[in-house]
Amino acid sequence: MTKEILIGNVKIGGDNPVVIQSMTNTKTEDYMATLNQINQLFKAGCELVRVSVPTIEAAESLKVITKNSPIPIIADIHFDYKLAIKSIQNGAKKVRINPGNIGSEEKVKEVVKVAKEYNVPIRVGANSGSIPKELEHLDKVDALCEAALKEVRILEKYGFNNIVISVKSSDVKETIKAYEKISTLTNYPLHIGVTEAGTYEWSIVKSSIALGHLLYKNIGDTIRVSIAGDPIYEVIIAKKILISLGLRQGLEVIACPTCSRTEINVEKWAKLVEERFSNINKNIKIAILGCVVNGIGEGKDADIGIAGVKNGFVLFYKGKIINEYKEEEILEKIEALIEQEVKE
């Protein structure tokens, strides 16, 4: 079990649930655009959000962002230790730094001093693309872990142990092995993810394999699905990974792959159901099936299911047929059953 750490009002580590994290891709200096995206991420289910702080203007913008954000802000800092200090003073609840590129240990010490004063955790970590030269002779997994632990030791040297660690690779197997190893070497909370995972499809594949494997083995306290694109999708995919592993309550839609027996547009109706009922905070499984031939059998584990027929849908509940309904009626009938489930 990892150490419990507080990031604003969000607890991570220990017995706490795995937390969903994302990152804005707006210019942090533009606090209105950044806040707008943060609010969208929050509505999608994001619980921690990281913003880049490359300039003093961005650090100053945090005053407004942190004051108005519905979730804790993590400041992403590289090279300039003064930006880390200013971000903490302006309301960041966690900072991500790389002690190796901050400069002298004296500068790291100054960041630690302010982080202690404000009780703000520091995330340190290693990425496969930025392994220190002195560690390049090691196996990549060993190098990732040693690079992260080297940074940890710098912080610990100055009496700081409010730490989160990451050891990300763009390679799925390296990511898995690195986190498996680091989890045996430290009890600090782990932020897990595949770095530079790619575009939408590649990111889903890589993240689902790596994060799913690690979470199944109880490794990981916060997660990010890195997508080259709209970060809203990062949150949606992360949430689905957690629901599928039973680590979070929510709606799960199962749907048949369709065949020539299909009487409805399964993809269309699965998306409609998911969009309309995605904010459910209880484990409810809904099956969307193209025909009644295998309908109830394939959806027998679902709480609620619909199967296509010539003139509409058959609705079933807990494996038993309720009735047949027309297209314009079916969503309201599903909603009524969901409300019944939520009350129970």
Secondary structure, DSSP 4 states (H G I P E B T S, - for coil): -PPPEEETTEEESTTSPPEEEEE--S-TT-HHHHHHHHHHHHHHT--EEEEE--SHHHHHHHHHHHHH-SS-EEEE--S-HHHHHHHHHTT-SEEE--HHHH-SHHHHHHHHHHHHHHT--EEEEEEGGG--GGGTTS-HHHHHHHHHHHHHHHHHHTT---EEEEEE-SSHHHHHHHHHHHHHH--S-BEE--TT--SHHHHHHHHHHHHHHHHHTT--SEE----SS-THHHHHHHHHHHHHTTSS--EEEEE----TT--S-HHHHHHHHHHHHTT--S-EEEEEES-SSSHHHHTTT-SEEEEEETTEEEEEETTEEEEEE-HHHHHHHHHHHHHHHHH-
